Amino acid sequence: MVEEARPLDALNRARNKRVIVELKNGKQFVGNLKAFDIHINIVLENAEEQEGGETKRKLGVVFLRGDTIILISPE
């Protein structure tokens, strides 16, 4: 079976899983990837803002604009 290599396919595989999202301003968020669109705007549930690997604050549901994101990775 050949796996697709398109970015949106990778995000589809990460749906409902914990991901780390890093923004251009250096902030990091960890949460369950619930939804995204073609602009890579994403919705995280049970999201936490992290700093230096430590939880800075718990946020719940967050919406992150795709044009602010530099990295999305499985936790």
mmCIF file of the N, C-alpha and C atoms, coordinates in Angstrom:
data_MODEL
# 
_entry.id   MODEL 
# 
loop_
_atom_site.group_PDB 
_atom_site.id 
_atom_site.type_symbol 
_atom_site.label_atom_id 
_atom_site.label_alt_id 
_atom_site.label_comp_id 
_atom_site.label_asym_id 
_atom_site.label_entity_id 
_atom_site.label_seq_id 
_atom_site.pdbx_PDB_ins_code 
_atom_site.Cartn_x 
_atom_site.Cartn_y 
_atom_site.Cartn_z 
_atom_site.occupancy 
_atom_site.B_iso_or_equiv 
_atom_site.pdbx_formal_charge 
_atom_site.auth_seq_id 
_atom_site.auth_comp_id 
_atom_site.auth_asym_id 
_atom_site.auth_atom_id 
_atom_site.pdbx_PDB_model_num 
ATOM 1   N N  . MET A 1 1  ? 0.835   -1.173 0.000  1.00 0.00 ? 1  MET A N  1 
ATOM 2   C CA . MET A 1 1  ? 0.000   0.000  0.000  1.00 0.00 ? 1  MET A CA 1 
ATOM 3   C C  . MET A 1 1  ? 0.887   1.247  0.000  1.00 0.00 ? 1  MET A C  1 
ATOM 4   N N  . VAL A 1 2  ? 0.618   2.152  -0.918 1.00 0.00 ? 2  VAL A N  1 
ATOM 5   C CA . VAL A 1 2  ? 1.393   3.387  -1.017 1.00 0.00 ? 2  VAL A CA 1 
ATOM 6   C C  . VAL A 1 2  ? 0.680   4.466  -0.217 1.00 0.00 ? 2  VAL A C  1 
ATOM 7   N N  . GLU A 1 3  ? 1.430   5.112  0.682  1.00 0.00 ? 3  GLU A N  1 
ATOM 8   C CA . GLU A 1 3  ? 0.850   6.163  1.503  1.00 0.00 ? 3  GLU A CA 1 
ATOM 9   C C  . GLU A 1 3  ? 0.980   7.487  0.772  1.00 0.00 ? 3  GLU A C  1 
ATOM 10  N N  . GLU A 1 4  ? -0.073  8.293  0.831  1.00 0.00 ? 4  GLU A N  1 
ATOM 11  C CA . GLU A 1 4  ? -0.038  9.608  0.204  1.00 0.00 ? 4  GLU A CA 1 
ATOM 12  C C  . GLU A 1 4  ? 0.972   10.492 0.932  1.00 0.00 ? 4  GLU A C  1 
ATOM 13  N N  . ALA A 1 5  ? 1.566   11.429 0.195  1.00 0.00 ? 5  ALA A N  1 
ATOM 14  C CA . ALA A 1 5  ? 2.595   12.274 0.797  1.00 0.00 ? 5  ALA A CA 1 
ATOM 15  C C  . ALA A 1 5  ? 2.182   13.748 0.809  1.00 0.00 ? 5  ALA A C  1 
ATOM 16  N N  . ARG A 1 6  ? 0.889   14.015 0.669  1.00 0.00 ? 6  ARG A N  1 
ATOM 17  C CA . ARG A 1 6  ? 0.445   15.408 0.673  1.00 0.00 ? 6  ARG A CA 1 
ATOM 18  C C  . ARG A 1 6  ? 0.287   15.887 2.118  1.00 0.00 ? 6  ARG A C  1 
ATOM 19  N N  . PRO A 1 7  ? 0.565   17.166 2.371  1.00 0.00 ? 7  PRO A N  1 
ATOM 20  C CA . PRO A 1 7  ? 0.481   17.684 3.739  1.00 0.00 ? 7  PRO A CA 1 
ATOM 21  C C  . PRO A 1 7  ? -0.894  17.467 4.392  1.00 0.00 ? 7  PRO A C  1 
ATOM 22  N N  . LEU A 1 8  ? -1.976  17.668 3.656  1.00 0.00 ? 8  LEU A N  1 
ATOM 23  C CA . LEU A 1 8  ? -3.294  17.493 4.250  1.00 0.00 ? 8  LEU A CA 1 
ATOM 24  C C  . LEU A 1 8  ? -3.558  16.040 4.619  1.00 0.00 ? 8  LEU A C  1 
ATOM 25  N N  . ASP A 1 9  ? -2.933  15.096 3.888  1.00 0.00 ? 9  ASP A N  1 
ATOM 26  C CA . ASP A 1 9  ? -3.062  13.679 4.256  1.00 0.00 ? 9  ASP A CA 1 
ATOM 27  C C  . ASP A 1 9  ? -2.391  13.423 5.607  1.00 0.00 ? 9  ASP A C  1 
ATOM 28  N N  . ALA A 1 10 ? -1.245  14.046 5.828  1.00 0.00 ? 10 ALA A N  1 
ATOM 29  C CA . ALA A 1 10 ? -0.549  13.893 7.109  1.00 0.00 ? 10 ALA A CA 1 
ATOM 30  C C  . ALA A 1 10 ? -1.405  14.460 8.244  1.00 0.00 ? 10 ALA A C  1 
ATOM 31  N N  . LEU A 1 11 ? -2.057  15.590 7.994  1.00 0.00 ? 11 LEU A N  1 
ATOM 32  C CA . LEU A 1 11 ? -2.931  16.159 9.016  1.00 0.00 ? 11 LEU A CA 1 
ATOM 33  C C  . LEU A 1 11 ? -4.143  15.266 9.259  1.00 0.00 ? 11 LEU A C  1 
ATOM 34  N N  . ASN A 1 12 ? -4.678  14.669 8.209  1.00 0.00 ? 12 ASN A N  1 
ATOM 35  C CA . ASN A 1 12 ? -5.808  13.748 8.375  1.00 0.00 ? 12 ASN A CA 1 
ATOM 36  C C  . ASN A 1 12 ? -5.430  12.579 9.270  1.00 0.00 ? 12 ASN A C  1 
ATOM 37  N N  . ARG A 1 13 ? -4.219  12.054 9.107  1.00 0.00 ? 13 ARG A N  1 
ATOM 38  C CA . ARG A 1 13 ? -3.770  10.942 9.950  1.00 0.00 ? 13 ARG A CA 1 
ATOM 39  C C  . ARG A 1 13 ? -3.598  11.379 11.405 1.00 0.00 ? 13 ARG A C  1 
ATOM 40  N N  . ALA A 1 14 ? -3.329  12.671 11.630 1.00 0.00 ? 14 ALA A N  1 
ATOM 41  C CA . ALA A 1 14 ? -3.121  13.184 12.983 1.00 0.00 ? 14 ALA A CA 1 
ATOM 42  C C  . ALA A 1 14 ? -4.438  13.614 13.652 1.00 0.00 ? 14 ALA A C  1 
ATOM 43  N N  . ARG A 1 15 ? -5.543  13.568 12.922 1.00 0.00 ? 15 ARG A N  1 
ATOM 44  C CA . ARG A 1 15 ? -6.830  14.000 13.481 1.00 0.00 ? 15 ARG A CA 1 
ATOM 45  C C  . ARG A 1 15 ? -7.176  13.156 14.715 1.00 0.00 ? 15 ARG A C  1 
ATOM 46  N N  . ASN A 1 16 ? -7.657  13.825 15.758 1.00 0.00 ? 16 ASN A N  1 
ATOM 47  C CA . ASN A 1 16 ? -8.024  13.208 17.035 1.00 0.00 ? 16 ASN A CA 1 
ATOM 48  C C  . ASN A 1 16 ? -6.830  12.668 17.820 1.00 0.00 ? 16 ASN A C  1 
ATOM 49  N N  . LYS A 1 17 ? -5.624  13.050 17.429 1.00 0.00 ? 17 LYS A N  1 
ATOM 50  C CA . LYS A 1 17 ? -4.417  12.659 18.164 1.00 0.00 ? 17 LYS A CA 1 
ATOM 51  C C  . LYS A 1 17 ? -3.770  13.909 18.741 1.00 0.00 ? 17 LYS A C  1 
ATOM 52  N N  . ARG A 1 18 ? -2.904  13.714 19.734 1.00 0.00 ? 18 ARG A N  1 
ATOM 53  C CA . ARG A 1 18 ? -2.205  14.838 20.356 1.00 0.00 ? 18 ARG A CA 1 
ATOM 54  C C  . ARG A 1 18 ? -1.106  15.338 19.417 1.00 0.00 ? 18 ARG A C  1 
ATOM 55  N N  . VAL A 1 19 ? -1.059  16.639 19.236 1.00 0.00 ? 19 VAL A N  1 
ATOM 56  C CA . VAL A 1 19 ? -0.036  17.257 18.394 1.00 0.00 ? 19 VAL A CA 1 
ATOM 57  C C  . VAL A 1 19 ? 0.577   18.443 19.130 1.00 0.00 ? 19 VAL A C  1 
ATOM 58  N N  . ILE A 1 20 ? 1.775   18.783 18.703 1.00 0.00 ? 20 ILE A N  1 
ATOM 59  C CA . ILE A 1 20 ? 2.458   19.986 19.171 1.00 0.00 ? 20 ILE A CA 1 
ATOM 60  C C  . ILE A 1 20 ? 2.427   20.975 18.013 1.00 0.00 ? 20 ILE A C  1 
ATOM 61  N N  . VAL A 1 21 ? 2.022   22.199 18.297 1.00 0.00 ? 21 VAL A N  1 
ATOM 62  C CA . VAL A 1 21 ? 1.968   23.242 17.269 1.00 0.00 ? 21 VAL A CA 1 
ATOM 63  C C  . VAL A 1 21 ? 2.859   24.385 17.727 1.00 0.00 ? 21 VAL A C  1 
ATOM 64  N N  . GLU A 1 22 ? 3.797   24.767 16.865 1.00 0.00 ? 22 GLU A N  1 
ATOM 65  C CA . GLU A 1 22 ? 4.673   25.902 17.184 1.00 0.00 ? 22 GLU A CA 1 
ATOM 66  C C  . GLU A 1 22 ? 4.324   27.055 16.252 1.00 0.00 ? 22 GLU A C  1 
ATOM 67  N N  . LEU A 1 23 ? 4.232   28.248 16.839 1.00 0.00 ? 23 LEU A N  1 
ATOM 68  C CA . LEU A 1 23 ? 3.867   29.433 16.074 1.00 0.00 ? 23 LEU A CA 1 
ATOM 69  C C  . LEU A 1 23 ? 5.093   30.291 15.770 1.00 0.00 ? 23 LEU A C  1 
ATOM 70  N N  . LYS A 1 24 ? 4.924   31.206 14.823 1.00 0.00 ? 24 LYS A N  1 
ATOM 71  C CA . LYS A 1 24 ? 6.014   32.104 14.433 1.00 0.00 ? 24 LYS A CA 1 
ATOM 72  C C  . LYS A 1 24 ? 6.531   32.934 15.604 1.00 0.00 ? 24 LYS A C  1 
ATOM 73  N N  . ASN A 1 25 ? 5.664   33.233 16.581 1.00 0.00 ? 25 ASN A N  1 
ATOM 74  C CA . ASN A 1 25 ? 6.083   34.046 17.724 1.00 0.00 ? 25 ASN A CA 1 
ATOM 75  C C  . ASN A 1 25 ? 6.768   33.224 18.812 1.00 0.00 ? 25 ASN A C  1 
ATOM 76  N N  . GLY A 1 26 ? 6.988   31.912 18.540 1.00 0.00 ? 26 GLY A N  1 
ATOM 77  C CA . GLY A 1 26 ? 7.707   31.058 19.477 1.00 0.00 ? 26 GLY A CA 1 
ATOM 78  C C  . GLY A 1 26 ? 6.821   30.317 20.461 1.00 0.00 ? 26 GLY A C  1 
ATOM 79  N N  . LYS A 1 27 ? 5.524   30.642 20.501 1.00 0.00 ? 27 LYS A N  1 
ATOM 80  C CA . LYS A 1 27 ? 4.628   29.946 21.422 1.00 0.00 ? 27 LYS A CA 1 
ATOM 81  C C  . LYS A 1 27 ? 4.376   28.521 20.943 1.00 0.00 ? 27 LYS A C  1 
ATOM 82  N N  . GLN A 1 28 ? 4.187   27.618 21.899 1.00 0.00 ? 28 GLN A N  1 
ATOM 83  C CA . GLN A 1 28 ? 3.892   26.218 21.593 1.00 0.00 ? 28 GLN A CA 1 
ATOM 84  C C  . GLN A 1 28 ? 2.593   25.822 22.248 1.00 0.00 ? 28 GLN A C  1 
ATOM 85  N N  . PHE A 1 29 ? 1.774   25.086 21.501 1.00 0.00 ? 29 PHE A N  1 
ATOM 86  C CA . PHE A 1 29 ? 0.517   24.575 22.005 1.00 0.00 ? 29 PHE A CA 1 
ATOM 87  C C  . PHE A 1 29 ? 0.478   23.073 21.787 1.00 0.00 ? 29 PHE A C  1 
ATOM 88  N N  . VAL A 1 30 ? -0.081  22.360 22.767 1.00 0.00 ? 30 VAL A N  1 
ATOM 89  C CA . VAL A 1 30 ? -0.256  20.915 22.658 1.00 0.00 ? 30 VAL A CA 1 
ATOM 90  C C  . VAL A 1 30 ? -1.733  20.641 22.871 1.00 0.00 ? 30 VAL A C  1 
ATOM 91  N N  . GLY A 1 31 ? -2.298  19.782 22.005 1.00 0.00 ? 31 GLY A N  1 
ATOM 92  C CA . GLY A 1 31 ? -3.707  19.444 22.160 1.00 0.00 ? 31 GLY A CA 1 
ATOM 93  C C  . GLY A 1 31 ? -4.128  18.401 21.147 1.00 0.00 ? 31 GLY A C  1 
ATOM 94  N N  . ASN A 1 32 ? -5.400  18.002 21.224 1.00 0.00 ? 32 ASN A N  1 
ATOM 95  C CA . ASN A 1 32 ? -5.949  17.029 20.278 1.00 0.00 ? 32 ASN A CA 1 
ATOM 96  C C  . ASN A 1 32 ? -6.401  17.767 19.028 1.00 0.00 ? 32 ASN A C  1 
ATOM 97  N N  . LEU A 1 33 ? -5.876  17.369 17.879 1.00 0.00 ? 33 LEU A N  1 
ATOM 98  C CA . LEU A 1 33 ? -6.243  17.995 16.610 1.00 0.00 ? 33 LEU A CA 1 
ATOM 99  C C  . LEU A 1 33 ? -7.661  17.580 16.245 1.00 0.00 ? 33 LEU A C  1 
ATOM 100 N N  . LYS A 1 34 ? -8.591  18.519 16.261 1.00 0.00 ? 34 LYS A N  1 
ATOM 101 C CA . LYS A 1 34 ? -9.990  18.201 15.975 1.00 0.00 ? 34 LYS A CA 1 
ATOM 102 C C  . LYS A 1 34 ? -10.370 18.534 14.540 1.00 0.00 ? 34 LYS A C  1 
ATOM 103 N N  . ALA A 1 35 ? -9.888  19.646 14.023 1.00 0.00 ? 35 ALA A N  1 
ATOM 104 C CA . ALA A 1 35 ? -10.300 20.064 12.682 1.00 0.00 ? 35 ALA A CA 1 
ATOM 105 C C  . ALA A 1 35 ? -9.231  20.957 12.063 1.00 0.00 ? 35 ALA A C  1 
ATOM 106 N N  . PHE A 1 36 ? -9.257  21.034 10.723 1.00 0.00 ? 36 PHE A N  1 
ATOM 107 C CA . PHE A 1 36 ? -8.373  21.935 9.987  1.00 0.00 ? 36 PHE A CA 1 
ATOM 108 C C  . PHE A 1 36 ? -8.997  22.193 8.619  1.00 0.00 ? 36 PHE A C  1 
ATOM 109 N N  . ASP A 1 37 ? -8.499  23.221 7.946  1.00 0.00 ? 37 ASP A N  1 
ATOM 110 C CA . ASP A 1 37 ? -8.983  23.518 6.596  1.00 0.00 ? 37 ASP A CA 1 
ATOM 111 C C  . ASP A 1 37 ? -7.803  23.648 5.644  1.00 0.00 ? 37 ASP A C  1 
ATOM 112 N N  . ILE A 1 38 ? -8.085  24.031 4.405  1.00 0.00 ? 38 ILE A N  1 
ATOM 113 C CA . ILE A 1 38 ? -7.018  24.079 3.397  1.00 0.00 ? 38 ILE A CA 1 
ATOM 114 C C  . ILE A 1 38 ? -5.981  25.158 3.688  1.00 0.00 ? 38 ILE A C  1 
ATOM 115 N N  . HIS A 1 39 ? -6.306  26.104 4.566  1.00 0.00 ? 39 HIS A N  1 
ATOM 116 C CA . HIS A 1 39 ? -5.356  27.159 4.953  1.00 0.00 ? 39 HIS A CA 1 
ATOM 117 C C  . HIS A 1 39 ? -4.543  26.741 6.179  1.00 0.00 ? 39 HIS A C  1 
ATOM 118 N N  . ILE A 1 40 ? -4.732  25.521 6.644  1.00 0.00 ? 40 ILE A N  1 
ATOM 119 C CA . ILE A 1 40 ? -4.099  24.952 7.835  1.00 0.00 ? 40 ILE A CA 1 
ATOM 120 C C  . ILE A 1 40 ? -4.496  25.720 9.098  1.00 0.00 ? 40 ILE A C  1 
ATOM 121 N N  . ASN A 1 41 ? -5.647  26.412 9.056  1.00 0.00 ? 41 ASN A N  1 
ATOM 122 C CA . ASN A 1 41 ? -6.244  26.887 10.297 1.00 0.00 ? 41 ASN A CA 1 
ATOM 123 C C  . ASN A 1 41 ? -6.619  25.627 11.051 1.00 0.00 ? 41 ASN A C  1 
ATOM 124 N N  . ILE A 1 42 ? -6.321  25.566 12.340 1.00 0.00 ? 42 ILE A N  1 
ATOM 125 C CA . ILE A 1 42 ? -6.601  24.332 13.071 1.00 0.00 ? 42 ILE A CA 1 
ATOM 126 C C  . ILE A 1 42 ? -7.353  24.602 14.365 1.00 0.00 ? 42 ILE A C  1 
ATOM 127 N N  . VAL A 1 43 ? -8.081  23.588 14.805 1.00 0.00 ? 43 VAL A N  1 
ATOM 128 C CA . VAL A 1 43 ? -8.781  23.621 16.090 1.00 0.00 ? 43 VAL A CA 1 
ATOM 129 C C  . VAL A 1 43 ? -8.187  22.516 16.952 1.00 0.00 ? 43 VAL A C  1 
ATOM 130 N N  . LEU A 1 44 ? -7.743  22.894 18.154 1.00 0.00 ? 44 LEU A N  1 
ATOM 131 C CA . LEU A 1 44 ? -7.239  21.933 19.126 1.00 0.00 ? 44 LEU A CA 1 
ATOM 132 C C  . LEU A 1 44 ? -8.208  21.869 20.305 1.00 0.00 ? 44 LEU A C  1 
ATOM 133 N N  . GLU A 1 45 ? -8.438  20.661 20.810 1.00 0.00 ? 45 GLU A N  1 
ATOM 134 C CA . GLU A 1 45 ? -9.208  20.475 22.038 1.00 0.00 ? 45 GLU A CA 1 
ATOM 135 C C  . GLU A 1 45 ? -8.247  20.090 23.155 1.00 0.00 ? 45 GLU A C  1 
ATOM 136 N N  . ASN A 1 46 ? -8.634  20.359 24.384 1.00 0.00 ? 46 ASN A N  1 
ATOM 137 C CA . ASN A 1 46 ? -7.788  20.083 25.552 1.00 0.00 ? 46 ASN A CA 1 
ATOM 138 C C  . ASN A 1 46 ? -6.400  20.700 25.362 1.00 0.00 ? 46 ASN A C  1 
ATOM 139 N N  . ALA A 1 47 ? -6.380  21.903 24.817 1.00 0.00 ? 47 ALA A N  1 
ATOM 140 C CA . ALA A 1 47 ? -5.117  22.562 24.477 1.00 0.00 ? 47 ALA A CA 1 
ATOM 141 C C  . ALA A 1 47 ? -4.452  23.163 25.710 1.00 0.00 ? 47 ALA A C  1 
ATOM 142 N N  . GLU A 1 48 ? -3.136  23.140 25.668 1.00 0.00 ? 48 GLU A N  1 
ATOM 143 C CA . GLU A 1 48 ? -2.310  23.755 26.701 1.00 0.00 ? 48 GLU A CA 1 
ATOM 144 C C  . GLU A 1 48 ? -1.227  24.569 26.016 1.00 0.00 ? 48 GLU A C  1 
ATOM 145 N N  . GLU A 1 49 ? -0.943  25.742 26.569 1.00 0.00 ? 49 GLU A N  1 
ATOM 146 C CA . GLU A 1 49 ? 0.204   26.511 26.103 1.00 0.00 ? 49 GLU A CA 1 
ATOM 147 C C  . GLU A 1 49 ? 1.408   26.009 26.878 1.00 0.00 ? 49 GLU A C  1 
ATOM 148 N N  . GLN A 1 50 ? 2.499   25.734 26.171 1.00 0.00 ? 50 GLN A N  1 
ATOM 149 C CA . GLN A 1 50 ? 3.694   25.230 26.840 1.00 0.00 ? 50 GLN A CA 1 
ATOM 150 C C  . GLN A 1 50 ? 4.858   26.180 26.630 1.00 0.00 ? 50 GLN A C  1 
ATOM 151 N N  . GLU A 1 51 ? 5.731   26.159 27.626 1.00 0.00 ? 51 GLU A N  1 
ATOM 152 C CA . GLU A 1 51 ? 6.957   26.956 27.557 1.00 0.00 ? 51 GLU A CA 1 
ATOM 153 C C  . GLU A 1 51 ? 8.074   26.120 28.168 1.00 0.00 ? 51 GLU A C  1 
ATOM 154 N N  . GLY A 1 52 ? 9.095   25.836 27.385 1.00 0.00 ? 52 GLY A N  1 
ATOM 155 C CA . GLY A 1 52 ? 10.204  25.017 27.875 1.00 0.00 ? 52 GLY A CA 1 
ATOM 156 C C  . GLY A 1 52 ? 9.773   23.612 28.263 1.00 0.00 ? 52 GLY A C  1 
ATOM 157 N N  . GLY A 1 53 ? 8.768   23.079 27.580 1.00 0.00 ? 53 GLY A N  1 
ATOM 158 C CA . GLY A 1 53 ? 8.288   21.733 27.862 1.00 0.00 ? 53 GLY A CA 1 
ATOM 159 C C  . GLY A 1 53 ? 7.350   21.638 29.048 1.00 0.00 ? 53 GLY A C  1 
ATOM 160 N N  . GLU A 1 54 ? 7.097   22.760 29.724 1.00 0.00 ? 54 GLU A N  1 
ATOM 161 C CA . GLU A 1 54 ? 6.214   22.790 30.892 1.00 0.00 ? 54 GLU A CA 1 
ATOM 162 C C  . GLU A 1 54 ? 4.901   23.478 30.524 1.00 0.00 ? 54 GLU A C  1 
ATOM 163 N N  . THR A 1 55 ? 3.799   22.995 31.082 1.00 0.00 ? 55 THR A N  1 
ATOM 164 C CA . THR A 1 55 ? 2.503   23.613 30.830 1.00 0.00 ? 55 THR A CA 1 
ATOM 165 C C  . THR A 1 55 ? 2.440   24.982 31.497 1.00 0.00 ? 55 THR A C  1 
ATOM 166 N N  . LYS A 1 56 ? 2.190   26.009 30.684 1.00 0.00 ? 56 LYS A N  1 
ATOM 167 C CA . LYS A 1 56 ? 2.091   27.377 31.183 1.00 0.00 ? 56 LYS A CA 1 
ATOM 168 C C  . LYS A 1 56 ? 0.648   27.677 31.586 1.00 0.00 ? 56 LYS A C  1 
ATOM 169 N N  . ARG A 1 57 ? -0.309  27.251 30.735 1.00 0.00 ? 57 ARG A N  1 
ATOM 170 C CA . ARG A 1 57 ? -1.726  27.408 31.070 1.00 0.00 ? 57 ARG A CA 1 
ATOM 171 C C  . ARG A 1 57 ? -2.573  26.464 30.237 1.00 0.00 ? 57 ARG A C  1 
ATOM 172 N N  . LYS A 1 58 ? -3.703  26.053 30.808 1.00 0.00 ? 58 LYS A N  1 
ATOM 173 C CA . LYS A 1 58 ? -4.651  25.180 30.122 1.00 0.00 ? 58 LYS A CA 1 
ATOM 174 C C  . LYS A 1 58 ? -5.703  26.062 29.465 1.00 0.00 ? 58 LYS A C  1 
ATOM 175 N N  . LEU A 1 59 ? -5.986  25.780 28.179 1.00 0.00 ? 59 LEU A N  1 
ATOM 176 C CA . LEU A 1 59 ? -6.863  26.669 27.422 1.00 0.00 ? 59 LEU A CA 1 
ATOM 177 C C  . LEU A 1 59 ? -8.167  26.019 26.951 1.00 0.00 ? 59 LEU A C  1 
ATOM 178 N N  . GLY A 1 60 ? -8.253  24.715 26.903 1.00 0.00 ? 60 GLY A N  1 
ATOM 179 C CA . GLY A 1 60 ? -9.467  24.069 26.393 1.00 0.00 ? 60 GLY A CA 1 
ATOM 180 C C  . GLY A 1 60 ? -9.451  24.034 24.875 1.00 0.00 ? 60 GLY A C  1 
ATOM 181 N N  . VAL A 1 61 ? -10.492 24.581 24.237 1.00 0.00 ? 61 VAL A N  1 
ATOM 182 C CA . VAL A 1 61 ? -10.589 24.588 22.775 1.00 0.00 ? 61 VAL A CA 1 
ATOM 183 C C  . VAL A 1 61 ? -9.948  25.871 22.253 1.00 0.00 ? 61 VAL A C  1 
ATOM 184 N N  . VAL A 1 62 ? -9.033  25.731 21.280 1.00 0.00 ? 62 VAL A N  1 
ATOM 185 C CA . VAL A 1 62 ? -8.400  26.904 20.666 1.00 0.00 ? 62 VAL A CA 1 
ATOM 186 C C  . VAL A 1 62 ? -8.431  26.788 19.152 1.00 0.00 ? 62 VAL A C  1 
ATOM 187 N N  . PHE A 1 63 ? -8.462  27.937 18.507 1.00 0.00 ? 63 PHE A N  1 
ATOM 188 C CA . PHE A 1 63 ? -8.375  28.056 17.055 1.00 0.00 ? 63 PHE A CA 1 
ATOM 189 C C  . PHE A 1 63 ? -7.053  28.741 16.749 1.00 0.00 ? 63 PHE A C  1 
ATOM 190 N N  . LEU A 1 64 ? -6.225  28.132 15.909 1.00 0.00 ? 64 LEU A N  1 
ATOM 191 C CA . LEU A 1 64 ? -4.937  28.729 15.538 1.00 0.00 ? 64 LEU A CA 1 
ATOM 192 C C  . LEU A 1 64 ? -4.933  29.005 14.040 1.00 0.00 ? 64 LEU A C  1 
ATOM 193 N N  . ARG A 1 65 ? -4.607  30.229 13.670 1.00 0.00 ? 65 ARG A N  1 
ATOM 194 C CA . ARG A 1 65 ? -4.568  30.612 12.253 1.00 0.00 ? 65 ARG A CA 1 
ATOM 195 C C  . ARG A 1 65 ? -3.391  29.952 11.553 1.00 0.00 ? 65 ARG A C  1 
ATOM 196 N N  . GLY A 1 66 ? -3.663  29.412 10.385 1.00 0.00 ? 66 GLY A N  1 
ATOM 197 C CA . GLY A 1 66 ? -2.637  28.710 9.624  1.00 0.00 ? 66 GLY A CA 1 
ATOM 198 C C  . GLY A 1 66 ? -1.431  29.561 9.283  1.00 0.00 ? 66 GLY A C  1 
ATOM 199 N N  . ASP A 1 67 ? -1.639  30.854 9.029  1.00 0.00 ? 67 ASP A N  1 
ATOM 200 C CA . ASP A 1 67 ? -0.495  31.689 8.631  1.00 0.00 ? 67 ASP A CA 1 
ATOM 201 C C  . ASP A 1 67 ? 0.414   32.042 9.801  1.00 0.00 ? 67 ASP A C  1 
ATOM 202 N N  . THR A 1 68 ? 0.066   31.617 11.020 1.00 0.00 ? 68 THR A N  1 
ATOM 203 C CA . THR A 1 68 ? 0.935   31.845 12.171 1.00 0.00 ? 68 THR A CA 1 
ATOM 204 C C  . THR A 1 68 ? 1.720   30.587 12.551 1.00 0.00 ? 68 THR A C  1 
ATOM 205 N N  . ILE A 1 69 ? 1.382   29.444 11.930 1.00 0.00 ? 69 ILE A N  1 
ATOM 206 C CA . ILE A 1 69 ? 1.957   28.150 12.307 1.00 0.00 ? 69 ILE A CA 1 
ATOM 207 C C  . ILE A 1 69 ? 3.226   27.864 11.499 1.00 0.00 ? 69 ILE A C  1 
ATOM 208 N N  . ILE A 1 70 ? 4.291   27.432 12.213 1.00 0.00 ? 70 ILE A N  1 
ATOM 209 C CA . ILE A 1 70 ? 5.504   27.000 11.511 1.00 0.00 ? 70 ILE A CA 1 
ATOM 210 C C  . ILE A 1 70 ? 5.738   25.506 11.628 1.00 0.00 ? 70 ILE A C  1 
ATOM 211 N N  . LEU A 1 71 ? 5.076   24.835 12.620 1.00 0.00 ? 71 LEU A N  1 
ATOM 212 C CA . LEU A 1 71 ? 5.333   23.424 12.829 1.00 0.00 ? 71 LEU A CA 1 
ATOM 213 C C  . LEU A 1 71 ? 4.114   22.749 13.456 1.00 0.00 ? 71 LEU A C  1 
ATOM 214 N N  . ILE A 1 72 ? 3.777   21.571 12.938 1.00 0.00 ? 72 ILE A N  1 
ATOM 215 C CA . ILE A 1 72 ? 2.775   20.704 13.567 1.00 0.00 ? 72 ILE A CA 1 
ATOM 216 C C  . ILE A 1 72 ? 3.405   19.317 13.616 1.00 0.00 ? 72 ILE A C  1 
ATOM 217 N N  . SER A 1 73 ? 3.473   18.739 14.832 1.00 0.00 ? 73 SER A N  1 
ATOM 218 C CA . SER A 1 73 ? 4.149   17.467 15.001 1.00 0.00 ? 73 SER A CA 1 
ATOM 219 C C  . SER A 1 73 ? 3.367   16.564 15.972 1.00 0.00 ? 73 SER A C  1 
ATOM 220 N N  . PRO A 1 74 ? 3.388   15.248 15.743 1.00 0.00 ? 74 PRO A N  1 
ATOM 221 C CA . PRO A 1 74 ? 2.808   14.356 16.748 1.00 0.00 ? 74 PRO A CA 1 
ATOM 222 C C  . PRO A 1 74 ? 3.531   14.552 18.068 1.00 0.00 ? 74 PRO A C  1 
ATOM 223 N N  . GLU A 1 75 ? 2.796   14.448 19.173 1.00 0.00 ? 75 GLU A N  1 
ATOM 224 C CA . GLU A 1 75 ? 3.415   14.667 20.492 1.00 0.00 ? 75 GLU A CA 1 
ATOM 225 C C  . GLU A 1 75 ? 4.400   13.579 20.808 1.00 0.00 ? 75 GLU A C  1 
# 
